[in-house]
Amino acid sequence: MKIVMAIIKPFKLEEVRDALTGIGVHGLTVTEVKGYGRQKGHTEIYRGAEYAVSFLPKLKIEVAVAADLVTSVIDTIAGAARTGQIGDGKIFVMPLEKAIRIRTGETDADAL
């Protein structure tokens, strides 16, 4: 089992969710986060004054999947979240040692 964590632009959430549902992913967790990458933020003009925005709003999506689905989940997220512009995000994959569904007590793959 693996956890796939993706940092994406907020307006791409619905596309990513629909694409993941299309390949059989039944659950995910979304968190609002802020950060920056190589672009190190940007400047905005508000009422004639220029402001530096260092941390950009992003969404973090976390999906727990069986090891055999990792490649298709990565490809699906990357395809749905890609705009071709700087700041599209990143995808990280981490091992998942154990999963337990609290309501039923199911463990590991059955809990996903």
C-alpha positions as CSV (number, residue, x, y, z in Angstrom):
1,M,0.0,0.0,0.0
2,K,1.1,3.5,-0.7
3,I,0.0,7.1,0.0
4,V,0.1,9.4,-3.0
5,M,0.3,13.0,-2.0
6,A,-0.2,15.7,-4.6
7,I,0.1,19.5,-4.3
8,I,-2.1,21.1,-7.0
9,K,-3.7,24.4,-8.0
10,P,-7.0,24.9,-6.3
11,F,-9.1,25.3,-9.5
12,K,-8.0,21.9,-10.7
13,L,-9.6,20.0,-7.8
14,E,-12.8,19.0,-9.5
15,E,-11.0,17.7,-12.6
16,V,-8.6,15.6,-10.5
17,R,-11.4,14.2,-8.3
18,D,-13.5,13.3,-11.3
19,A,-10.4,11.7,-13.0
20,L,-9.6,9.7,-9.9
21,T,-13.2,8.5,-9.5
22,G,-13.0,7.4,-13.1
23,I,-10.2,5.0,-12.4
24,G,-11.9,3.6,-9.2
25,V,-10.4,5.6,-6.4
26,H,-13.1,5.9,-3.8
27,G,-11.7,8.3,-1.2
28,L,-9.3,11.1,-0.8
29,T,-8.4,13.8,1.6
30,V,-8.0,17.5,0.6
31,T,-6.2,20.1,2.7
32,E,-5.8,23.8,1.9
33,V,-2.1,24.7,2.1
34,K,0.2,27.5,1.1
35,G,3.7,27.3,-0.3
36,Y,6.1,28.2,-3.1
37,G,8.4,26.4,-5.4
38,R,10.9,27.7,-7.9
39,Q,8.8,30.7,-8.8
40,K,9.1,32.0,-5.1
41,G,5.7,33.6,-5.2
42,H,4.7,36.6,-7.4
43,T,3.6,40.2,-7.2
44,E,0.1,41.6,-7.3
45,I,-1.3,45.1,-7.8
46,Y,-4.2,46.1,-5.5
47,R,-5.6,49.6,-5.6
48,G,-2.5,50.9,-7.2
49,A,0.0,49.4,-4.8
50,E,2.2,46.5,-5.6
51,Y,2.3,43.6,-3.1
52,A,4.7,40.6,-3.0
53,V,2.8,37.3,-2.4
54,S,5.4,34.8,-1.1
55,F,3.1,31.9,-0.3
56,L,0.6,30.8,-3.0
57,P,-2.6,29.0,-2.1
58,K,-2.5,25.3,-3.1
59,L,-4.4,22.1,-2.3
60,K,-2.9,19.0,-0.9
61,I,-4.6,15.8,-2.0
62,E,-3.8,12.5,-0.2
63,V,-4.9,9.1,-1.6
64,A,-4.2,5.7,0.0
65,V,-4.1,3.0,-2.7
66,A,-2.9,-0.5,-3.3
67,A,0.6,-0.7,-4.7
68,D,-0.6,-1.9,-8.1
69,L,-2.6,1.2,-8.6
70,V,0.1,3.8,-7.8
71,T,1.3,4.3,-11.4
72,S,-2.3,4.9,-12.7
73,V,-3.1,7.2,-9.9
74,I,0.1,9.3,-10.5
75,D,-0.6,9.4,-14.3
76,T,-4.2,10.4,-13.6
77,I,-3.4,13.2,-11.2
78,A,-0.6,14.5,-13.4
79,G,-2.8,14.6,-16.4
80,A,-5.8,16.2,-14.7
81,A,-3.8,18.8,-12.8
82,R,-1.5,19.9,-15.6
83,T,-2.0,23.4,-17.0
84,G,1.5,23.8,-18.6
85,Q,2.2,26.8,-16.5
86,I,4.7,27.3,-13.7
87,G,3.4,26.1,-10.3
88,D,1.3,23.2,-11.4
89,G,2.5,21.2,-8.4
90,K,4.2,18.1,-7.3
91,I,3.4,14.4,-6.6
92,F,5.0,12.4,-3.8
93,V,4.6,8.7,-3.1
94,M,5.2,7.3,0.4
95,P,4.9,3.7,1.8
96,L,1.8,3.0,3.9
97,E,2.5,0.4,6.6
98,K,-1.0,-0.2,8.0
99,A,-4.6,1.0,7.4
100,I,-7.5,0.3,9.7
101,R,-11.1,1.2,9.1
102,I,-12.4,2.3,12.5
103,R,-16.1,1.4,12.0
104,T,-15.6,-2.2,11.0
105,G,-12.0,-3.0,12.1
106,E,-11.0,-4.0,8.6
107,T,-7.3,-3.7,8.0
108,D,-4.9,-3.0,5.2
109,A,-6.2,-3.4,1.6
110,D,-9.8,-4.2,2.9
111,A,-9.8,-0.9,4.8
112,L,-9.0,1.1,1.7
